[in-house]
Amino acid sequence: MKKQVLTGIKPTGRIHLGNYIGAIKPALGLAENQSYNTAYFVADYHGLTKIHDPIEMKELSYGVAAAWLALGLNPDSAIFYRQSDVPEIFELSWILSCFAPKGLLNRSHAYKSMVEENKESGRNVDAGVNMGLFTYPILMAADILLFQTELVPVGKDQIQHVEIARDIAESFNNQYGETFVIPEYVIQEETAVLPGLDGRKMSKSYNNTIPLFEEPKKLQKLINKIKTDSSLPEEPKDPDDSIIFGLYKEFATTDQSEEMKRRFQQGIGWGEAKKELFDVMNSFIEVPRSEYEDLLNNRDRLDAILLNGAIKARKKTIPFMKEIKRKIGMYH
């Protein structure tokens, strides 16, 4: 039996290197393995916790969809859909919310960090917290459990959400018998937390990201902003402690990476290292960037792919939802 893999990306900003290296690249790598069934989705309802402008929501959602496809997702061999096109997800979300202890959600990272920020600023602890943000882990659990997902590729900061999905699934299974598969997370340890331009975690909230499909001149400018130390060009540098090398190896061949590692250890100027990073990144992204732009200029094609994916998704979700409802006493 093939294992089910599922990955979603929410449309809260332009796809950046952190999204690609932390989620898209490992997820597409799993798709190449014939022992997996793969499902990918645009997590538009997750994005609603932050994005309340309809035009922005539409543009960002199309951007996520176009990014997946431009980077090599094959919608014929995977299930690729928009979250909002699969209503069973939201029906299951309510059911799961009745098995999710509030104390568990109180410990959710996103909620806790907002509470801490509010305390530090002297605001009410729940200022700016909508119920969508608070119950976000339940909707993510529904995404995962409805597809009977076994493996969830995530960044390190998302591990907790998979663990919450496991807890809720086990609670339901204990009450009604084996129903949900208990998911496992998959993480690439070496890229668990990708540093941004300023050395902090790459995040839209820190405004330190590098958009993946940035045009060449702007890409070069952003790479030039990457924070480096004051070591001289001829001084040896530790490649494992360098943001530049960490990014370089994600886009380079093995031979290129080995050669760059040697140059770091022997001494390379930061300007030269940044130029090499730009060259290898721009070369990698040239074709996907063109495909991405073509897709964004052909929304009908994107809609057709996503709606076809939703039809494939619902062939799985509708029968499973009926089974779940029978177990809780909603169907005879």
Stockholm file with secondary structure:
# STOCKHOLM 1.0

chainA/1-332         MKKQVLTGIKPTGRIHLGNYIGAIKPALGLAENQSYNTAYFVADYHGLTKIHDPIEMKELSYGVAAAWLALGLNPDSAIFYRQSDVPEIFELSWILSCFAPKGLLNRSHAYKSMVEENKESGRNVDAGVNMGLFTYPILMAADILLFQTELVPVGKDQIQHVEIARDIAESFNNQYGETFVIPEYVIQEETAVLPGLDGRKMSKSYNNTIPLFEEPKKLQKLINKIKTDSSLPEEPKDPDDSIIFGLYKEFATTDQSEEMKRRFQQGIGWGEAKKELFDVMNSFIEVPRSEYEDLLNNRDRLDAILLNGAIKARKKTIPFMKEIKRKIGMYH
#=GR chainA/1-332 SS CCEEEEEEECCSSCCBHHHIIIIIHHHHHHHTSTTEEEEEEECHHHHTTTCCCHHHHHHHHHHHHHHHHHTTCCTTTSEEEEGGGCTHHHHHHHHHHTTSCHHHHHTCHHHHHHHHHHHHHTSCTTTTCCHHHHTHHHHHHHHHHHTTCSEEECCGGGHHHHHHHHHHHHHHHHHHSSCSCCCEEECCGGGSSCBCTTSSBCCGGGTCCCBTTCCHHHHHHHHHTSCCCCCCTTSCCCGGGCHHHHHHHHHSCHHHHHHHHHHHHHCCCHHHHHHHHHHHHHHHHHHHHHHHHHHHTCHHHHHHHHHHHHHHHHHHHHHHHHHHHHHHTSCC
#=GC SS_cons         CCEEEEEEECCSSCCBHHHIIIIIHHHHHHHTSTTEEEEEEECHHHHTTTCCCHHHHHHHHHHHHHHHHHTTCCTTTSEEEEGGGCTHHHHHHHHHHTTSCHHHHHTCHHHHHHHHHHHHHTSCTTTTCCHHHHTHHHHHHHHHHHTTCSEEECCGGGHHHHHHHHHHHHHHHHHHSSCSCCCEEECCGGGSSCBCTTSSBCCGGGTCCCBTTCCHHHHHHHHHTSCCCCCCTTSCCCGGGCHHHHHHHHHSCHHHHHHHHHHHHHCCCHHHHHHHHHHHHHHHHHHHHHHHHHHHTCHHHHHHHHHHHHHHHHHHHHHHHHHHHHHHTSCC
//
